[in-house]
Amino acid sequence: MADAERSSIEIKVLLKNLDPTKTSIKHKDRLRRLNKFRNYITAKPPPEFYDDDYPLMLLGSESPTAMEDEDLSHMTLYGLLRAAGCPSTDHKDSLKRSARPAMSLLRYLCLEFDEASSSTGVNNNGTNNILGELNGFASALCALNIPQLRTLRLEIHIGKGDNESGSRGGSKDDACHLLALILARHTDTDYETPKPIDVKVFLPESRSRAEFETWLGETTTPDVRKAVKKNMELAE
């Protein structure tokens, strides 16, 4: 297994290069870094990560990991959630082009990472892993609060992704996978106590909810659909 210390360095380098406020960092630079990190995590055997690295990857400078570490507190680390939901500065109700590959990376980390090296492999592009044992990234994602999760801007990814807005609309399939995971497995900050969330929190428009429900019926297993439906009813 690759050294977890190197993984921490790789995360920091990635997050420092996702910051859209830095004019010196262009789209091609963000894309290159996202691809480089994906190559790193898809290596065999897969790399190891410290437990503190999971929330750091998701939230960057806003994570407890960064805020409680003197060295990290002086860095600007743009978390993967914000990168995946980063709004376009020139196109209304759209995302930066780099939001799409960032969402794809997040989906891989939460639903496919580690599983790729197992004996059974990844079933149905990770949808069956929604109800299985969650890896560190998925557990950390499902324990985030609503304001943190809403930075993903799932309503744009699902409402406009792979649609009329092209790449600036995001990635509908990746976003639907992650929303299904969150709705089925969301917990309190203790990572254990179930804390269901209403889908309307993320998809306020009925059209977007219909898009998600159609995807859910066509892509996931009956058990996943049952878990999502049960938690949605509990959250109402």
Summary of the structure (lengths in Angstrom):
residues: 236
radius of gyration: 16.9
end to end distance: 43.8
largest distance: 47.5
contacts: 788
relative contact order: 0.11
helix: 58%
strand: 3%
